[in-house]
Amino acid sequence: MRVLAFSIDLPGHLDWGGYLKTARELTRRGHDVMWVSGPMVKAQVRAAGVAFTPTSITGWRHALPPIRPDLSPQQREMERMRRAIIVWLDAASVLAAVQALEEVADAFRPDVIMTEPFAAAGAILAERRGLPLVVVGRPAQPPKAPNPRRLPNPAIPFIERLLEQAGMEGRYWDLDRGHPRSPHLHLDFFCREWYADLKAVEPQTHFCGGAPAPPQSLALPPDARPLLLVTLGSTFANDENFFRIAAESALLSVARPLLVTGQRTPHILASLRQAPPGPAIIRDWISYDKLFPCLAGAVHHGGVATTHAALVHGVPQVVVPHAGDQYPQAARVTQAGVGYGIRPRDFTIENAPLILADILWDPEFQENARRLAAIMQGLGGPAAAANAVEMLL
């Protein structure tokens, strides 16, 4: 089987709880897997043992002009929402990525296309070529019943414009929810229990959970306090105040903060290192497989990779969402009893120490986290995902 796996060129979008690991498992089983993305993630993909073809454009707009300073607060919020859509659904950028993928597909001749929710060009390519599509990182949901009172998804005009310019019907799109949807297979590396807020999930969704990484040595100075991760991932790390509040709150909660700023905000890293918040450990990147077996808690933005790693390792967490899908992730953390989802404006130096002390020292959070981890660990992880992909052909 020949599998073309596509993602936008951000490190977090290789993961989704198990995307790259599934590609590695398919490769290990003897399938021809070709990962296509931007050069920024080449080293990470090849280090996993997966073949890689670089493309100059993936459809993701890495640079947008600054928001105009003369906008009102309401206008600024509307502009932030528009930018959250156009960053991955700009028709010109996505169609250029489709053209680049067509050239790869002409040479590679895939049997199956795998894509992630924000890699729109992958869904266009699969429909154009009449190939089975695997969507990684989100369950498939049934169509919404008509409701004249419900506001339409703001992404719909952008998707419709994209499909019109691509000459596609949109067989691989869920317009109601504004993301790719496959009738063949959705791979989700959480569990059905995690999506208690979803009334129904379609049968082509395969919940794969995950497996915790084995304990490894972390080269950190010895310290008796429990280790707490503080991160905003790779896209939302331009918030130094968040890191400082979380670090000070961790120290007040008798924890040892490890701040991971990401590699796209060197000025944040430099500022924190120049005036560190107490004895906090500060890094721009760290392997989650090495880190999470050593953690007592995590404070983060609600990105899929970080949320998944905490769940599968049974680590209580606090999610402070910054955009998009991070808000439902925060709500699910609270609903599952594995931590708290906190609005950014409520994550203050007055509130945060109490919140962190709860997840670190209240046995109920630890027990709930271990219970959900056991469920996820029983679903098979990337091996189960690879089995599901093999069943397509």
BAGUMAR-53567 format. One record per residue (C-alpha): x, y, z; residue in three letters. Coordinates in steps of 0.02 Angstrom, whole numbers, plus 50000, padded with zeros to 5 digits. Layout:
BEGIN
XYZALA...
//
This chain:
BEGIN
500005000050000MET500635017349955ARG500135030850080VAL500365049550055LEU500305058150226ALA500115077050223PHE500215090150360SER500515108650375ILE502295112950422ASP502135115750609LEU502895102850729PRO501285101150830GLY500335096150674HIS501375080450651LEU500675073450812ASP498785074050843TRP499125060850976GLY499865048250853GLY499895053950670TYR501775052650642LEU501885036950749LYS500555028850639THR501545033250483ALA503075025450566ARG502085009650608GLU501445008150429LEU503235010250367THR503834996850489ARG502534984950417ARG503244986950243GLY502044999650167HIS502705013950061ASP502335029650160VAL502805046950098MET502585061850215TRP502375078450125VAL502575095150215SER503705110250227GLY505585109250260PRO505335115350440MET504775097950495VAL505915087350385LYS507135082550523ALA505735077350641GLN504895066250511VAL506485058050452ARG507045055150632ALA505455044650650ALA506025033750505GLY504715040150381VAL505145045450204ALA504925064050173PHE504645075050022THR504735093850053PRO503515106049976THR503745124849972SER501945128150023ILE500685118450129THR499225130750126GLY499595137850299TRP499945156550301ARG501365158550424HIS501405177550416ALA499875188750423LEU499945207850432PRO499735215250607PRO497985219350667ILE497645237850642ARG497825247450807PRO496335258750771ASP495045244550782LEU493815244050925SER493895229151047PRO492405221150958GLN493195223950787GLN494845216650849ARG493945201050911GLU493065199150743MET494725201250653GLU495545188050764ARG494155175950718MET494355179750532ARG496225177350542ARG496025160550632ALA495075154750477ILE496075162850338ILE497725156550407VAL497285139150340TRP495825142150219LEU496525155850107ASP496035149249934ALA497605155149843ALA498765147349972SER497815130849980VAL497675129149791LEU499545132249773ALA499815118249899ALA498645106849799VAL499685110049644GLN501275105449737ALA500435089649804LEU499865084949628GLU501675084549572GLU502155073149716VAL500635061949685ALA501065060449499ASP502745052949546ALA502235043249703PHE500535036749643ARG499705034549814PRO498295022549855ASP497735032350008VAL497855050550065ILE498055054550251MET497815072450309THR497525082250469GLU496085094250504PRO497005110150452PHE497885102950299ALA496485107350177ALA497505103450021ALA497535084950068GLY495635083850062ALA495595092949894ILE496915081249821LEU495995065549879ALA494355071249802GLU495175076649641ARG496035059749622ARG494585049349684GLY495635041649823LEU495115035949998PRO495425049450128LEU495975046750308VAL495695061850422VAL496825061250575VAL496455070550735GLY494575072950741ARG493035061650752PRO491755061750612ALA490065068350667GLN488375066450583PRO487645081250489PRO486785094150597LYS484895095250588ALA484285111450507PRO484005125250633ASN483595142850572PRO484115150050741ARG485865142850733ARG487205154450666LEU488145146850517PRO489955141850539ASN491015157150491PRO492185145850392ALA490825140950267ILE491095155450143PRO492975152050141PHE492715133350109ILE491415136649974GLU492585148949888ARG494005136249897LEU492945122149826LEU492285133149686GLU494025138449633GLN494635120349646ALA493175113949542GLY492685101549679MET490985096549749GLU491615095449928GLY491315076849957ARG492685077050089TYR492055092050190TRP490925094950338ASP490295112550306LEU489315113250469ASP490915111150569ARG492115118950447GLY493375104750426HIS493795089950314PRO492685074650337ARG492975057550263SER491665044050231PRO493065031250242HIS494065033450403LEU494385045850543HIS495795041850665LEU495645049750836ASP496935046250971PHE495815050051118PHE494345039151173CYS492455040151158ARG492325044651343GLU493355060251311TRP492005066851193TYR490575066151318ALA489975082651245ASP489665074851073LEU487955066551061LYS488445055550914ALA490015050250823VAL489965042050652GLU490535023850632PRO492025027750520GLN492855035450674THR494155024050752HIS494675028950928PHE496465023450954CYS496975030751122GLY498845029551147GLY500265021951245ALA501315030751376PRO503165032551343ALA504285021651452PRO505185030951593PRO506795038951532GLN508155049351608SER507835068051610LEU509435078051623ALA508805090251755LEU509595095651919PRO508925085452067PRO507445092852160ASP506165085152278ALA504715095952219ARG503485088752091PRO503845094251912LEU502555105051823LEU502585108651636LEU502115126151576VAL501925128451388THR500915137051252LEU501475125651111GLY502265132350952SER500945144650889THR500315154151042PHE501925156151143ALA502035175051122ASN501325178051297ASP502705180751424GLU501485185751559ASN500685168451553PHE502355160051582PHE502775171351728ARG501085169351813ILE501145150451792ALA502945149351856ALA502625160152010GLU501025150452045SER501925133852030ALA503225139452156LEU501855145052276LEU501055127852253SER502695119452304VAL503045113352128ALA504535115152013ARG504055124251851PRO504775118951684LEU504415132451553LEU504445126751371VAL504275141951258THR504375134051086GLY505635138150950GLN504635151850861ARG504765164950999THR506615167051039PRO506285184151117HIS505165176151249ILE506495163151287LEU507835176651301ALA506785187751414SER506345173551532LEU508155168051542ARG508745185751573GLN507545187851720ALA507025170151769PRO505525167651884PRO506435159952032GLY507235142952004PRO506145138851852ALA506915127851718ILE506765136251547ILE506885127251379ARG506355130851201ASP505945112451168TRP505915095751257ILE505405078251205SER503665074251271TYR504095055751272ASP505495059351394LYS504585072751492LEU502825066551528PHE503275050851627PRO504155062751749CYS502755075651768LEU501565078751912ALA500525091551816GLY500425102551661ALA499805120151623VAL499555123551438HIS498475130651299HIS497465115151255GLY498395109851099GLY497985091951046VAL499755085251069ALA499975092051246THR498215087451301THR498405069851233HIS500115067251312ALA499455072451482ALA497925061051468LEU498845045651409VAL500145047551548HIS498835050851682GLY499465068451718VAL498215081251789PRO498165097251688GLN497575115251680VAL497075121651508VAL497065140351472VAL496385140851294PRO496945154051171HIS495995149851009ALA494885138050911GLY494785119850966ASP495715123651127GLN494085129651207TYR493165112951194PRO494755104251252GLN494745115251407ALA492915111051439ALA493265092351421ARG494685093251547VAL493475100451675THR492075088451627GLN493195073151642ALA493815078651814GLY495645077651761VAL495985096151793GLY495285113251753TYR494895123351598GLY495195141651641ILE494815157151538ARG496395167451506PRO495705182451600ARG495435171451754ASP497195164251755PHE497895177351873THR499205177252010ILE497765177752135GLU496875162352065ASN498215151851983ALA499145145852141PRO497545138452211LEU497115130252045ILE498835122452028LEU498845116552208ALA497205107452174ASP497845097352025ILE499515093752111LEU498915088552283TRP497075083252271ASP497015064152250PRO495365065152155GLU496175073352004PHE497575060552005GLN496345045952017GLU495275052751874ASN496815055551767ALA497415037751797ARG495695030651758ARG495575039651590LEU497375035051549ALA496955016651574ALA495495018051452ILE496575026451320MET497995014151342GLN496804999751308GLY496345005751133LEU497945000651044GLY498735017250995GLY499665018750828PRO499624999950800ALA497725000150803ALA497725015450689ALA498855006450564ALA497674991450567ASN496215002850523ALA497165010650377VAL497634993450310GLU495784988550311MET495415002150182LEU496174991950039LEU
//
